Amino acid sequence: MTLNDLQGFWVLKDWQKEVKDHYRKPYSETEISGFLCYGSDSRMAVSLYETSTGQLISTYGGAYEFDGEKASHFPIEGYSPAGVREKKVRYLKVEGDRLDMSTPWLDGEEGPSRYLLTWQRAYH
């Protein structure tokens, strides 16, 4: 995967939580929407929100680095439960106009889990 494959504006299509035993469930019973933008200037922005209420789940923007398999986000401003100014690693796979994204495994209440997001390219 090249940087050119990644760059563009993406719209969220699906967001699931995967528990280490491979059980998957929707991140929320409420419909979730969002967008993601990777610019050619090494800047990115993401926003996730509940469709019915407009309530923000996470939003941030800043710089990013891409190594062909993962993007490291370096947020400088926004709202995120995990902290805005902390590096965020996202594993990526692009197939045509689809971007599959996953977070690293995290320890949580249900044991190790990660988030799986599917994005659809809106434009390049």
C-alpha positions in Angstrom: 0.0 0.0 0.0 1.3 3.4 -0.9 0.8 6.8 0.6 -1.3 7.8 -2.5 -3.7 4.9 -1.8 -4.3 6.3 1.7 -4.7 10.0 0.9 -8.2 11.4 0.5 -11.5 11.8 2.3 -13.1 8.7 3.9 -16.6 8.2 5.4 -17.2 5.7 8.2 -19.2 2.6 7.2 -18.7 0.2 10.1 -17.2 0.2 13.6 -16.8 -3.0 15.7 -15.1 -4.0 18.9 -13.2 -7.3 18.8 -12.5 -9.1 22.0 -9.4 -11.4 22.1 -11.6 -14.6 21.7 -12.6 -13.1 18.3 -16.1 -12.1 19.4 -17.1 -9.0 17.5 -19.9 -6.6 18.3 -20.9 -3.2 17.0 -19.1 -0.5 18.9 -22.4 1.1 19.8 -26.1 0.2 19.5 -26.5 3.8 18.4 -25.7 4.5 14.8 -22.2 6.0 14.4 -21.0 8.3 11.6 -17.8 10.0 10.9 -15.1 11.1 8.5 -11.4 10.7 8.1 -9.0 12.7 6.0 -5.4 12.0 5.1 -3.8 15.0 3.3 -0.8 15.0 1.0 0.8 17.5 3.4 1.1 14.8 6.2 -1.9 16.3 8.1 -5.0 14.3 9.1 -8.3 14.8 10.8 -10.9 12.4 12.1 -14.4 12.9 13.7 -16.7 10.2 15.0 -20.2 11.0 16.4 -23.6 9.5 17.1 -25.8 10.1 14.1 -29.1 10.7 16.0 -27.7 13.1 18.6 -24.6 14.6 17.0 -22.8 13.7 20.2 -19.0 13.5 19.6 -17.3 10.3 20.4 -13.8 11.4 19.2 -12.4 14.1 17.0 -8.9 15.3 16.5 -6.5 16.5 13.9 -2.7 16.8 13.5 0.2 15.3 11.7 0.6 11.7 10.6 3.3 9.3 9.4 2.7 6.3 7.2 5.0 3.3 6.8 3.0 1.3 4.3 1.2 -0.8 7.0 0.3 1.6 9.7 -0.4 5.3 10.3 0.8 7.0 13.4 -1.4 10.0 14.3 0.0 12.9 16.3 -3.0 14.9 17.4 -2.5 18.5 18.3 -6.1 19.5 19.0 -9.6 17.9 19.4 -11.6 15.8 21.8 -10.8 12.1 22.5 -11.3 10.0 25.5 -7.9 8.5 25.1 -6.2 11.9 25.1 -5.5 14.4 22.4 -1.8 14.8 22.5 -0.9 11.1 22.6 0.4 9.2 19.6 -2.3 6.9 18.1 -1.3 3.9 16.0 -3.7 2.6 13.4 -3.1 -0.5 11.2 -4.4 0.0 7.7 -5.3 -1.9 4.6 -6.7 -0.3 1.4 -8.5 -2.3 -1.2 -9.9 0.0 -4.0 -12.2 2.5 -2.3 -12.3 0.6 1.1 -10.0 1.3 4.0 -9.9 -1.2 6.9 -8.4 0.2 10.1 -7.7 -1.4 13.4 -6.3 -0.2 16.7 -3.6 -2.1 18.6 -4.9 -4.6 21.2 -5.8 -2.8 24.5 -6.5 -4.2 27.9 -10.1 -3.5 28.9 -13.0 -4.7 31.1 -13.7 -7.6 28.8 -10.0 -8.5 28.4 -7.8 -7.7 25.5 -9.8 -5.9 22.7 -9.3 -3.7 19.7 -11.5 -1.6 17.4 -12.1 -2.4 13.7 -13.3 0.4 11.5 -14.3 0.3 7.8 -14.2 3.5 5.7 -15.4 4.2 2.2 -13.5 6.7 0.0 -15.7 9.7 -0.7 -13.0 11.4 -2.9 -9.2 11.2 -3.5 
